[in-house]
Amino acid sequence: MPREDRYPNSLLQSQASQILTATESALFSHYLDHTSKDMTVNDEDQHTLQVGIPTLAFQNKFLMKSVLAFSAVCKCCDIINQSSIFCGDREKILVLLSIADQYHMESLQEIRATLPETDQYDHILANAAIMGMYGSSSHCIRIWLAETASDNELGRSQFMPKSCQWISLFRAVRVAYTGLLDNRLKTPDVIHLALVTTPIAPVPSWDYQMHCKRNVLCHIEQQKCPQDHVLYPILAATIVSALERLEQGAREITKHEIGGTGDQENLTTHSDPDVQACFIALEILKDIASETFPDQYLMPNTPCHSHLASDFDINLVGQISKVSPWMQRYTARITSIVPSRLPRRFIMAFVHKAPAKYLNLVEDMMSLMQSRAPGGHGITAWSLNPMDFEPSLAHQLAVDIFAHWLVLVILLDKVWWIGGIGAWELRQLITIRQDTRWRMSFWKTPKDWWPESMFEISRQFNKHRGRN
């Protein structure tokens, strides 16, 4: 939206007070005054969050419900991040999370009911973008509740972390965007699957190469990496060798166990589609690592351009042509369809770019258990006896790659809607790996597992900070 068309927050708040209930109006005001404020993005992104999306929300019920749900979990995070937590604060968080869940479920029901008759794709993409942030922030709240729960609160299973649901919601906007590009969002069932559940069809990696101008596809000068994080220099010094060991081990095991040609140049064309998806994910992870730690990698000598992500041209093909240009640009940036300067975007791009087949392998493993952590100590209740399930090589490789990526997610713990997700999910995988009941050949080596070592270092840093 051009600057002259921007509406001040006071007008939006005035609309809210006339249309919404008192509770809804308060949550909407919190969204405008606090939730939507992100000083790390450019003016256009800020305008999208502060004016574009809330304005659309007045035109669409399911988008308004998503905005209110996101605002409610933001208020939960505000309480958690206070210097002191009082006895009544936990109950406030439980009430707010219940409200957020209710709005979220109502939004899902309404979008499924109304999409067959609508071509208002601005609302689809805006809703998917908000739901993605809601999914990860809600997961952060559930992690905090699990880590601080007392024994008599463990029965409140609806407030415990829910496996990989946050990944499905976080990825939804990418699936919706590429679906509109490819004219795949044509039926209510397909749209519902794209926005609510794990994608059933792979999203091509590097698809921005097909939709962006090829003459600007090069290394983009990044904003500063999160070098102020205490873990950053340790990761920078070790990640190259860690990924080399990961790839070497994957090639060797693949060659010996399923007859792969482990010495071939490119295993992304492996005959086993599951293993192939894993090696594609590994290549994506290596690219993300090179962006996160540019000094540790030899960057290509290709002449770079000074274009920002907002300067990239997206071809208006498929149903995406019905989306407003400002919404097209915003969703292209947050899903890394075009390159981004923000560390959180190119690190979290792994969820957007990894093949759906790969993420399904990860979810297969993560869904085997239900996690609870009273008093900050992890207790894992297995939903399936490990002796009854022998993970395939692809399952093992998938979670190993995922664990290496989660180490990078720890660097984003100051992003309020990501928070402690990296450390929490990594701890779950470490628990699986340490369980001797699993018959997993790939994870038996090496003994010095880089993700576990980095997790322990991070835990010790946090423990030391807690004492001070």
WORAUR-V260136 format. One record per pair of residues at least 24 apart in sequence whose ideal C-beta (glycine too) atoms are under 6 Angstrom apart, sorted by the first residue. I is the first residue (numbers start at 1). J is the second residue. D is the distance in whole Angstrom. If there is no record, write none. Layout:
I|J|D, I|J|D
//
This chain:
1|52|6, 1|326|6, 6|51|5, 7|51|6, 12|54|5, 15|58|6, 24|68|6, 27|68|5, 27|71|4, 27|72|6, 30|71|5, 31|67|6, 31|71|4, 35|71|5, 35|74|4, 44|310|6, 48|330|5, 53|126|5, 56|122|6, 56|123|6, 56|126|5, 60|123|4, 61|110|5, 62|107|4, 62|110|4, 62|111|4, 63|123|5, 63|126|6, 63|127|5, 65|103|4, 65|106|5, 65|107|4, 66|107|5, 66|127|5, 66|130|4, 66|131|6, 67|130|6, 68|103|5, 69|100|4, 69|103|4, 69|104|4, 69|134|5, 70|130|5, 70|134|4, 72|96|5, 72|99|5, 72|100|4, 73|100|5, 73|137|5, 73|138|5, 73|141|6, 76|141|5, 77|416|5, 80|144|5, 97|141|6, 108|196|6, 112|192|5, 115|188|5, 115|191|5, 116|188|5, 119|322|6, 121|180|6, 121|322|5, 121|323|5, 122|323|6, 122|324|5, 122|327|5, 124|176|6, 125|176|6, 125|327|5, 125|331|5, 128|172|5, 128|173|4, 128|176|5, 128|195|6, 129|173|5, 131|169|5, 131|172|6, 132|169|5, 132|170|4, 132|172|6, 132|173|5, 133|417|5, 135|166|4, 135|169|3, 135|170|6, 136|166|5, 136|170|6, 136|417|5, 136|418|6, 137|417|4, 139|166|4, 139|421|6, 140|419|4, 143|420|5, 143|424|5, 146|372|6, 146|373|5, 147|373|5, 147|376|5, 149|374|5, 154|372|6, 161|371|6, 163|366|5, 163|367|5, 164|363|5, 164|366|5, 167|351|6, 168|197|6, 168|198|5, 170|351|5, 171|351|5, 173|331|6, 173|335|6, 174|335|4, 174|352|4, 175|199|5, 177|331|5, 177|335|6, 178|203|5, 180|318|6, 180|319|4, 180|320|4, 181|318|5, 181|320|5, 182|318|6, 183|318|4, 183|319|6, 199|356|4, 202|355|4, 202|356|5, 202|357|6, 205|280|6, 205|353|5, 208|337|4, 208|338|6, 211|314|6, 211|315|5, 212|312|5, 212|338|6, 213|313|5, 216|305|5, 216|307|5, 218|302|5, 218|304|5, 219|299|6, 219|300|6, 219|304|6, 220|339|4, 222|341|5, 223|341|4, 225|292|6, 225|343|6, 226|343|5, 226|411|5, 229|411|5, 230|461|5, 231|458|5, 236|293|5, 236|296|6, 239|289|6, 239|293|6, 240|296|5, 242|450|4, 243|286|6, 250|397|6, 253|442|5, 257|393|5, 274|394|3, 275|394|5, 277|355|4, 277|357|4, 277|358|4, 278|358|6, 278|394|6, 278|397|4, 278|398|5, 280|355|6, 281|354|5, 281|358|4, 281|401|5, 282|401|5, 284|350|6, 284|353|5, 284|354|6, 285|405|5, 288|346|6, 288|347|6, 288|350|6, 291|346|5, 292|408|6, 309|333|5, 309|338|5, 309|339|6, 309|340|5, 312|338|4, 344|412|5, 344|415|5, 347|408|5, 350|405|5, 358|398|6, 361|394|6, 361|395|5, 361|398|4, 362|398|5, 362|399|6, 362|402|5, 365|395|6, 365|399|5, 371|428|6, 378|427|6, 380|431|5, 386|437|4, 386|438|5, 387|437|6, 390|439|5, 391|440|6, 396|440|5, 396|442|4, 396|443|6, 399|429|6, 403|429|5, 403|451|4, 404|451|6, 407|451|5, 407|454|5, 410|458|6, 426|451|6, 426|455|5
//
